[in-house]
Amino acid sequence: MTATYPHLEQAAAGQPFEQIAVEFWPSKPTTRRGLTCAMLRPGVIDDDADEFFAWGYCWLLAAALHEVTGWSYGLVERRREDGWEWTHVGVITPAGRFLDIRGCHDRDGLTADLEAAYGMPTRIRVGTFADLRKAMGLAEDTAPDWWLTILDAPILADVVRYFAAHLLSRYTFAEVA
């Protein structure tokens, strides 16, 4: 039998994944609290998970969600004087909702909330990997699985994929075949 999360299973040694902590040492601090190390418990959406996946490394979770579902990326952008600036990413469900670490959101409601928070026009644009790649400033030849190559250890990919699976299990996506 092939393990779905082999590195995570090895580290957990029979414990529930939610009971172990895995350290992420991101290349840049998160943008809200400036974390340089996030202690993530797989599937547990606590302050460190929110900070990591909502304030700096949302693209990791969006890439894992896209990998398993094939859903389009949802690029949160705010309007600056010189154009639209990318600020966050999730995926767009088949029903048109926005899914990220904080849950499954009505896009119009989330856009209004973000516009009020940012104090400037905001939109959630449905995009492809090419759109995400351009927004992030990645090279044109970057492969869709690029996110796996930048993680320092295989267990980190397992953790991100587990968070994606956990989020998908929390909601009913009746529109999914």
Secondary structure, 3 states (H helix, E strand, C coil): CCCCCHHHHHHHCCCCHHHCCEEECCCCCCCCCCCCCEEECCCCCCHHHHHHHHCCCHHHHHHHHHHHHCCCEEEEEEEECCEEEEEEEEEECCCCCEEECCEEECHHHHHHHHHHHHCCCEEEEEECHHHHHHHHCCCCCCCCCHHHHCCCCHHHHHHHHHHHHHHHHHCCCCCCC
